[in-house]
Amino acid sequence: MNILISNDDGIDYEGLRVLVKTMSSIGDVYVVAPNRERSSSSHNITIRGSLRYEERDVPCAKKAYALWGTPVDCVHMALHFLIEEKIDLVLSGINKGANVSTDIIYSGTVAAAREAFIYHVPSIAVSVDSFTPYDHNIAAGYAKDIALSYMKDENRQDYFLNLNVPDLKREEIKGISVCDRMGRMEYHDLYAHEKINGKDHIVILGSSPEYVGDKEDIRIDRVALLKGYVALSPLYNDHVDRDRMKDVERLVKQFAD
């Protein structure tokens, strides 16, 4: 099995290196990852201009490249240009910080997995619920076990996976919750004004997201993590809300009269 690994924290981030080592026990691993941190890149892809790349040494990888681009650029270029071998599975991570709720809209980690899914390659986004993880090997172990099971599913190209692991010792994790809902986050962003070379700039000081809603249902990804479960969600790209079809039909009915 040929496995591609990327991330949004950069090719030198420890989480990627641990994931490469772990996944190399079940297949040949290739790496194409950003040359630096590109968090919150969402599904940004470079459609004009050129992208610099260079080969790097990543232990346990058959071949590795740093790309001066986004996580989506990395997966796209790996699948279409940089890696000659046919890729069977893509993993994105291990990300520092959970990717749950509306965070997945901003996430470069999830977007990299989504890019593989667009091209019919099974993929998993892997994150740990901490910016200073206790041990990346725990999340990597779950990623490997789930990947082996996922690759046996004949419908694996119909969805991709979002895997979030609590920052706990393995024996403290209560199990895996398959989540069918994303929790709602409220963002409390902070901004400031400053002058740089006489020009006005907005300084983004950071965000303090807060989960709001049901705090007991472990089928909600954020709740599962808070209660000590691994949160595993199947994702796909059909964003049409079929429950709202009649509402929208009423909106446009006046134009048919």
C-alpha positions as YAML, in Angstrom:
chain: A
units: angstrom
residues:
- id: 1
  name: MET
  ca: [0.00, 0.00, 0.00]
- id: 2
  name: ASN
  ca: [1.28, 3.46, -0.97]
- id: 3
  name: ILE
  ca: [0.46, 6.10, 1.63]
- id: 4
  name: LEU
  ca: [0.77, 9.86, 1.20]
- id: 5
  name: ILE
  ca: [1.11, 12.03, 4.31]
- id: 6
  name: SER
  ca: [0.70, 15.80, 4.42]
- id: 7
  name: ASN
  ca: [-0.30, 18.35, 7.06]
- id: 8
  name: ASP
  ca: [-0.78, 22.07, 7.69]
- id: 9
  name: ASP
  ca: [1.81, 22.47, 10.46]
- id: 10
  name: GLY
  ca: [4.78, 22.07, 8.14]
- id: 11
  name: ILE
  ca: [7.08, 19.25, 7.10]
- id: 12
  name: ASP
  ca: [9.27, 19.62, 10.19]
- id: 13
  name: TYR
  ca: [6.44, 19.27, 12.70]
- id: 14
  name: GLU
  ca: [6.80, 16.33, 15.08]
- id: 15
  name: GLY
  ca: [3.22, 15.13, 14.56]
- id: 16
  name: LEU
  ca: [3.90, 14.46, 10.89]
- id: 17
  name: ARG
  ca: [7.17, 12.69, 11.64]
- id: 18
  name: VAL
  ca: [5.49, 10.38, 14.19]
- id: 19
  name: LEU
  ca: [2.65, 9.61, 11.78]
- id: 20
  name: VAL
  ca: [5.14, 8.75, 9.02]
- id: 21
  name: LYS
  ca: [7.00, 6.34, 11.29]
- id: 22
  name: THR
  ca: [3.80, 4.65, 12.46]
- id: 23
  name: MET
  ca: [2.26, 4.29, 9.01]
- id: 24
  name: SER
  ca: [5.50, 2.97, 7.52]
- id: 25
  name: SER
  ca: [4.78, -0.30, 9.35]
- id: 26
  name: ILE
  ca: [1.82, -0.98, 7.04]
- id: 27
  name: GLY
  ca: [2.91, 0.54, 3.72]
- id: 28
  name: ASP
  ca: [5.32, 2.66, 1.71]
- id: 29
  name: VAL
  ca: [5.03, 6.26, 2.90]
- id: 30
  name: TYR
  ca: [5.50, 9.37, 0.78]
- id: 31
  name: VAL
  ca: [5.43, 12.90, 2.14]
- id: 32
  name: VAL
  ca: [4.52, 16.18, 0.49]
- id: 33
  name: ALA
  ca: [3.95, 18.89, 3.10]
- id: 34
  name: PRO
  ca: [4.19, 22.68, 3.38]
- id: 35
  name: ASN
  ca: [7.64, 24.11, 3.99]
- id: 36
  name: ARG
  ca: [6.19, 26.06, 6.94]
- id: 37
  name: GLU
  ca: [3.04, 26.20, 9.03]
- id: 38
  name: ARG
  ca: [-0.04, 26.89, 6.93]
- id: 39
  name: SER
  ca: [-2.80, 26.49, 9.52]
- id: 40
  name: SER
  ca: [-6.32, 27.74, 8.71]
- id: 41
  name: SER
  ca: [-5.61, 27.60, 4.98]
- id: 42
  name: SER
  ca: [-8.98, 25.96, 4.34]
- id: 43
  name: HIS
  ca: [-9.27, 24.69, 0.73]
- id: 44
  name: ASN
  ca: [-6.97, 27.34, -0.71]
- id: 45
  name: ILE
  ca: [-5.29, 26.07, -3.88]
- id: 46
  name: THR
  ca: [-2.76, 27.84, -6.11]
- id: 47
  name: ILE
  ca: [-4.24, 27.96, -9.61]
- id: 48
  name: ARG
  ca: [-1.88, 30.54, -11.09]
- id: 49
  name: GLY
  ca: [1.85, 30.94, -10.77]
- id: 50
  name: SER
  ca: [4.48, 28.42, -9.73]
- id: 51
  name: LEU
  ca: [5.19, 26.47, -6.58]
- id: 52
  name: ARG
  ca: [8.71, 25.88, -5.34]
- id: 53
  name: TYR
  ca: [9.52, 22.41, -4.01]
- id: 54
  name: GLU
  ca: [12.57, 20.59, -2.76]
- id: 55
  name: GLU
  ca: [13.33, 17.06, -1.66]
- id: 56
  name: ARG
  ca: [13.77, 16.56, 2.08]
- id: 57
  name: ASP
  ca: [14.91, 13.74, 4.33]
- id: 58
  name: VAL
  ca: [12.06, 12.46, 6.49]
- id: 59
  name: PRO
  ca: [12.88, 9.27, 8.42]
- id: 60
  name: CYS
  ca: [10.85, 6.21, 7.33]
- id: 61
  name: ALA
  ca: [9.54, 7.93, 4.17]
- id: 62
  name: LYS
  ca: [10.35, 6.50, 0.74]
- id: 63
  name: LYS
  ca: [10.44, 10.05, -0.62]
- id: 64
  name: ALA
  ca: [9.58, 13.44, 0.87]
- id: 65
  name: TYR
  ca: [9.13, 16.94, -0.51]
- id: 66
  name: ALA
  ca: [8.60, 20.33, 1.06]
- id: 67
  name: LEU
  ca: [6.30, 22.51, -1.04]
- id: 68
  name: TRP
  ca: [6.01, 26.29, -0.83]
- id: 69
  name: GLY
  ca: [2.23, 26.08, -0.91]
- id: 70
  name: THR
  ca: [-0.93, 25.21, 0.99]
- id: 71
  name: PRO
  ca: [-1.88, 21.77, 2.32]
- id: 72
  name: VAL
  ca: [-4.29, 21.37, -0.60]
- id: 73
  name: ASP
  ca: [-1.48, 22.30, -3.01]
- id: 74
  name: CYS
  ca: [0.64, 19.58, -1.41]
- id: 75
  name: VAL
  ca: [-1.91, 16.80, -1.89]
- id: 76
  name: HIS
  ca: [-2.86, 17.98, -5.36]
- id: 77
  name: MET
  ca: [0.73, 18.13, -6.57]
- id: 78
  name: ALA
  ca: [1.60, 14.83, -4.91]
- id: 79
  name: LEU
  ca: [-1.25, 13.02, -6.68]
- id: 80
  name: HIS
  ca: [-0.71, 14.65, -10.06]
- id: 81
  name: PHE
  ca: [2.98, 15.48, -10.35]
- id: 82
  name: LEU
  ca: [5.45, 14.83, -7.56]
- id: 83
  name: ILE
  ca: [4.80, 11.17, -6.68]
- id: 84
  name: GLU
  ca: [4.99, 8.70, -9.55]
- id: 85
  name: GLU
  ca: [3.50, 5.80, -7.61]
- id: 86
  name: LYS
  ca: [-0.28, 5.42, -7.37]
- id: 87
  name: ILE
  ca: [-1.38, 6.56, -3.92]
- id: 88
  name: ASP
  ca: [-3.85, 4.25, -2.15]
- id: 89
  name: LEU
  ca: [-4.44, 6.29, 1.01]
- id: 90
  name: VAL
  ca: [-3.84, 9.86, 2.16]
- id: 91
  name: LEU
  ca: [-3.42, 10.95, 5.77]
- id: 92
  name: SER
  ca: [-3.27, 14.58, 6.83]
- id: 93
  name: GLY
  ca: [-1.77, 15.37, 10.24]
- id: 94
  name: ILE
  ca: [-1.15, 14.87, 13.02]
- id: 95
  name: ASN
  ca: [-2.57, 18.33, 13.62]
- id: 96
  name: LYS
  ca: [-1.92, 20.20, 16.86]
- id: 97
  name: GLY
  ca: [-5.38, 21.13, 18.07]
- id: 98
  name: ALA
  ca: [-8.72, 19.49, 17.37]
- id: 99
  name: ASN
  ca: [-10.56, 19.95, 14.10]
- id: 100
  name: VAL
  ca: [-14.20, 19.70, 15.09]
- id: 101
  name: SER
  ca: [-17.40, 21.68, 14.66]
- id: 102
  name: THR
  ca: [-17.11, 24.65, 12.31]
- id: 103
  name: ASP
  ca: [-13.32, 24.54, 12.71]
- id: 104
  name: ILE
  ca: [-13.26, 22.02, 9.87]
- id: 105
  name: ILE
  ca: [-14.30, 24.80, 7.48]
- id: 106
  name: TYR
  ca: [-11.09, 26.69, 8.26]
- id: 107
  name: SER
  ca: [-8.84, 23.68, 8.68]
- id: 108
  name: GLY
  ca: [-5.98, 23.07, 6.28]
- id: 109
  name: THR
  ca: [-5.64, 19.58, 7.75]
- id: 110
  name: VAL
  ca: [-9.18, 18.60, 6.84]
- id: 111
  name: ALA
  ca: [-8.91, 20.35, 3.46]
- id: 112
  name: ALA
  ca: [-5.87, 18.27, 2.52]
- id: 113
  name: ALA
  ca: [-7.87, 15.09, 3.18]
- id: 114
  name: ARG
  ca: [-10.81, 16.53, 1.27]
- id: 115
  name: GLU
  ca: [-8.60, 17.22, -1.75]
- id: 116
  name: ALA
  ca: [-7.65, 13.55, -1.89]
- id: 117
  name: PHE
  ca: [-11.33, 12.59, -1.60]
- id: 118
  name: ILE
  ca: [-12.18, 14.84, -4.55]
- id: 119
  name: TYR
  ca: [-9.83, 12.69, -6.64]
- id: 120
  name: HIS
  ca: [-11.33, 9.43, -5.31]
- id: 121
  name: VAL
  ca: [-8.45, 8.59, -2.99]
- id: 122
  name: PRO
  ca: [-9.45, 7.39, 0.51]
- id: 123
  name: SER
  ca: [-8.26, 9.86, 3.12]
- id: 124
  name: ILE
  ca: [-8.17, 10.60, 6.83]
- id: 125
  name: ALA
  ca: [-7.59, 13.89, 8.66]
- id: 126
  name: VAL
  ca: [-5.89, 13.26, 12.02]
- id: 127
  name: SER
  ca: [-5.82, 15.74, 14.91]
- id: 128
  name: VAL
  ca: [-5.10, 15.69, 18.63]
- id: 129
  name: ASP
  ca: [-7.00, 17.91, 21.03]
- id: 130
  name: SER
  ca: [-4.00, 19.88, 22.30]
- id: 131
  name: PHE
  ca: [-1.51, 22.43, 21.04]
- id: 132
  name: THR
  ca: [1.14, 20.72, 23.18]
- id: 133
  name: PRO
  ca: [0.24, 17.03, 22.84]
- id: 134
  name: TYR
  ca: [1.16, 14.57, 25.57]
- id: 135
  name: ASP
  ca: [2.22, 11.92, 23.05]
- id: 136
  name: HIS
  ca: [1.67, 11.95, 19.27]
- id: 137
  name: ASN
  ca: [2.10, 8.17, 19.20]
- id: 138
  name: ILE
  ca: [-1.36, 7.70, 20.70]
- id: 139
  name: ALA
  ca: [-3.11, 9.55, 17.86]
- id: 140
  name: ALA
  ca: [-0.84, 7.86, 15.32]
- id: 141
  name: GLY
  ca: [-1.80, 4.46, 16.71]
- id: 142
  name: TYR
  ca: [-5.49, 5.19, 16.32]
- id: 143
  name: ALA
  ca: [-4.84, 6.49, 12.80]
- id: 144
  name: LYS
  ca: [-3.10, 3.27, 11.82]
- id: 145
  name: ASP
  ca: [-5.76, 0.98, 13.29]
- id: 146
  name: ILE
  ca: [-8.62, 2.94, 11.72]
- id: 147
  name: ALA
  ca: [-6.81, 3.18, 8.37]
- id: 148
  name: LEU
  ca: [-6.41, -0.61, 8.21]
- id: 149
  name: SER
  ca: [-10.13, -1.09, 8.84]
- id: 150
  name: TYR
  ca: [-11.15, 1.76, 6.52]
- id: 151
  name: MET
  ca: [-9.17, 0.32, 3.62]
- id: 152
  name: LYS
  ca: [-11.18, -2.90, 3.88]
- id: 153
  name: ASP
  ca: [-14.45, -1.03, 3.28]
- id: 154
  name: GLU
  ca: [-15.57, -1.40, -0.32]
- id: 155
  name: ASN
  ca: [-17.33, 1.99, -0.01]
- id: 156
  name: ARG
  ca: [-14.25, 3.83, 1.24]
- id: 157
  name: GLN
  ca: [-14.14, 6.18, -1.75]
- id: 158
  name: ASP
  ca: [-17.62, 7.49, -0.90]
- id: 159
  name: TYR
  ca: [-16.49, 9.35, 2.23]
- id: 160
  name: PHE
  ca: [-13.39, 10.52, 4.03]
- id: 161
  name: LEU
  ca: [-12.71, 10.47, 7.75]
- id: 162
  name: ASN
  ca: [-12.11, 13.15, 10.34]
- id: 163
  name: LEU
  ca: [-10.31, 11.63, 13.33]
- id: 164
  name: ASN
  ca: [-9.82, 13.60, 16.55]
- id: 165
  name: VAL
  ca: [-8.03, 12.11, 19.55]
- id: 166
  name: PRO
  ca: [-8.21, 13.50, 23.10]
- id: 167
  name: ASP
  ca: [-4.90, 14.42, 24.69]
- id: 168
  name: LEU
  ca: [-4.98, 11.57, 27.20]
- id: 169
  name: LYS
  ca: [-3.00, 8.45, 27.94]
- id: 170
  name: ARG
  ca: [-4.20, 5.49, 25.91]
- id: 171
  name: GLU
  ca: [-5.65, 3.74, 28.96]
- id: 172
  name: GLU
  ca: [-7.62, 6.89, 29.87]
- id: 173
  name: ILE
  ca: [-9.43, 7.08, 26.53]
- id: 174
  name: LYS
  ca: [-12.94, 5.67, 26.88]
- id: 175
  name: GLY
  ca: [-13.34, 4.44, 23.31]
- id: 176
  name: ILE
  ca: [-14.26, 5.65, 19.84]
- id: 177
  name: SER
  ca: [-17.46, 7.61, 19.24]
- id: 178
  name: VAL
  ca: [-18.72, 7.70, 15.66]
- id: 179
  name: CYS
  ca: [-20.08, 11.24, 15.42]
- id: 180
  name: ASP
  ca: [-22.92, 12.25, 13.13]
- id: 181
  name: ARG
  ca: [-23.07, 15.92, 14.15]
- id: 182
  name: MET
  ca: [-20.73, 18.85, 14.48]
- id: 183
  name: GLY
  ca: [-21.04, 20.98, 17.57]
- id: 184
  name: ARG
  ca: [-21.59, 24.71, 17.30]
- id: 185
  name: MET
  ca: [-18.69, 26.98, 18.13]
- id: 186
  name: GLU
  ca: [-18.82, 30.69, 18.90]
- id: 187
  name: TYR
  ca: [-15.69, 32.64, 18.05]
- id: 188
  name: HIS
  ca: [-14.48, 35.55, 20.16]
- id: 189
  name: ASP
  ca: [-11.85, 37.08, 17.94]
- id: 190
  name: LEU
  ca: [-9.60, 39.91, 19.08]
- id: 191
  name: TYR
  ca: [-8.27, 42.69, 16.86]
- id: 192
  name: ALA
  ca: [-6.13, 45.78, 17.17]
- id: 193
  name: HIS
  ca: [-5.02, 48.66, 14.98]
- id: 194
  name: GLU
  ca: [-1.45, 49.61, 14.32]
- id: 195
  name: LYS
  ca: [0.55, 51.72, 11.91]
- id: 196
  name: ILE
  ca: [3.28, 50.07, 9.86]
- id: 197
  name: ASN
  ca: [5.37, 52.45, 7.75]
- id: 198
  name: GLY
  ca: [2.59, 54.96, 8.13]
- id: 199
  name: LYS
  ca: [-0.06, 52.60, 6.74]
- id: 200
  name: ASP
  ca: [-3.11, 51.33, 8.64]
- id: 201
  name: HIS
  ca: [-3.09, 47.64, 9.53]
- id: 202
  name: ILE
  ca: [-5.48, 45.35, 11.42]
- id: 203
  name: VAL
  ca: [-3.68, 43.01, 13.79]
- id: 204
  name: ILE
  ca: [-5.43, 39.69, 14.39]
- id: 205
  name: LEU
  ca: [-4.58, 38.81, 17.98]
- id: 206
  name: GLY
  ca: [-6.20, 35.39, 18.01]
- id: 207
  name: SER
  ca: [-9.45, 33.67, 18.76]
- id: 208
  name: SER
  ca: [-10.97, 32.02, 21.82]
- id: 209
  name: PRO
  ca: [-13.58, 29.63, 20.40]
- id: 210
  name: GLU
  ca: [-16.26, 28.40, 22.77]
- id: 211
  name: TYR
  ca: [-18.44, 25.33, 22.29]
- id: 212
  name: VAL
  ca: [-22.14, 26.00, 22.87]
- id: 213
  name: GLY
  ca: [-24.95, 23.46, 22.86]
- id: 214
  name: ASP
  ca: [-25.61, 19.96, 24.15]
- id: 215
  name: LYS
  ca: [-22.80, 18.84, 26.42]
- id: 216
  name: GLU
  ca: [-23.86, 15.21, 26.93]
- id: 217
  name: ASP
  ca: [-24.37, 13.63, 23.50]
- id: 218
  name: ILE
  ca: [-21.10, 11.94, 22.47]
- id: 219
  name: ARG
  ca: [-22.32, 11.73, 18.87]
- id: 220
  name: ILE
  ca: [-21.35, 15.42, 18.71]
- id: 221
  name: ASP
  ca: [-17.64, 15.61, 17.89]
- id: 222
  name: ARG
  ca: [-16.70, 18.30, 20.42]
- id: 223
  name: VAL
  ca: [-18.63, 16.57, 23.21]
- id: 224
  name: ALA
  ca: [-16.99, 13.22, 22.48]
- id: 225
  name: LEU
  ca: [-13.56, 14.79, 22.98]
- id: 226
  name: LEU
  ca: [-14.59, 16.63, 26.13]
- id: 227
  name: LYS
  ca: [-15.80, 13.34, 27.61]
- id: 228
  name: GLY
  ca: [-12.61, 11.45, 26.76]
- id: 229
  name: TYR
  ca: [-13.63, 9.66, 23.57]
- id: 230
  name: VAL
  ca: [-11.94, 9.58, 20.20]
- id: 231
  name: ALA
  ca: [-14.27, 11.42, 17.78]
- id: 232
  name: LEU
  ca: [-14.53, 9.85, 14.32]
- id: 233
  name: SER
  ca: [-16.75, 11.42, 11.67]
- id: 234
  name: PRO
  ca: [-17.45, 10.44, 8.05]
- id: 235
  name: LEU
  ca: [-17.36, 13.50, 5.80]
- id: 236
  name: TYR
  ca: [-18.30, 14.13, 2.18]
- id: 237
  name: ASN
  ca: [-18.77, 17.07, -0.14]
- id: 238
  name: ASP
  ca: [-22.53, 17.22, -0.72]
- id: 239
  name: HIS
  ca: [-23.45, 20.46, 1.05]
- id: 240
  name: VAL
  ca: [-27.08, 20.57, -0.08]
- id: 241
  name: ASP
  ca: [-29.48, 20.73, 2.88]
- id: 242
  name: ARG
  ca: [-32.35, 18.54, 1.67]
- id: 243
  name: ASP
  ca: [-34.41, 19.30, 4.78]
- id: 244
  name: ARG
  ca: [-34.66, 22.90, 3.58]
- id: 245
  name: MET
  ca: [-35.79, 22.15, 0.01]
- id: 246
  name: LYS
  ca: [-39.46, 22.99, 0.69]
- id: 247
  name: ASP
  ca: [-38.45, 26.25, 2.37]
- id: 248
  name: VAL
  ca: [-36.48, 27.33, -0.68]
- id: 249
  name: GLU
  ca: [-39.23, 26.18, -3.05]
- id: 250
  name: ARG
  ca: [-41.60, 28.52, -1.19]
- id: 251
  name: LEU
  ca: [-39.10, 31.36, -1.61]
- id: 252
  name: VAL
  ca: [-39.11, 31.03, -5.40]
- id: 253
  name: LYS
  ca: [-42.78, 30.08, -5.90]
- id: 254
  name: GLN
  ca: [-43.70, 33.75, -6.28]
- id: 255
  name: PHE
  ca: [-41.55, 33.97, -9.40]
- id: 256
  name: ALA
  ca: [-43.54, 31.20, -11.09]
- id: 257
  name: ASP
  ca: [-46.89, 32.92, -10.51]
...
